[in-house]
Amino acid sequence: MKSFRYGAENSHKYGLETVDYPTISKKSNNVDYIITKKLLDILVKKCNRDTQGILKLPKDLLAIDSTTITVGETRLKWTKYRVQRSGVKLHVAFNVNQMMSV
């Protein structure tokens, strides 16, 4: 699915109970990443070789986060974010197997 919001808004199409997307997001914080990694490994192994090639998945699991850092509008004038705010978006990838940033 594209996002938690997409999943929540389209769950009824797949015969699932309708829930608010924040509920899914909050619940996902309680799921151990090892479970998600094992499920992803199983799904990828079920794909044929051509599909695996198209997906071009890395061998290591990466945890990815993006955060917007906002400051007052006079601090970084070149980074207009909102009317009275400036900000930059920071993207971080973390290799879970090696325990280091990529």
C-alpha angles and dihedrals in degrees: 000000000000097000144335089266092052090049093049094047094048101036092104090062088065096045094258128137115265115250136166114263094235087062090057092045093050092047092051089060088065095051114098110240089228089069092051091046092051091049091050091048091052092049093048092049089054090056117092120247094262092053091047088052092050092049091051091197116184116243092236125064113248123200109208128195135174124197131181113221110204129195136171116292094249095055101065108013093176092061104065108183105158135349096281099018139071124199150160129220117232121201120195130184119196124193103223095196095051094034093227141107118263 
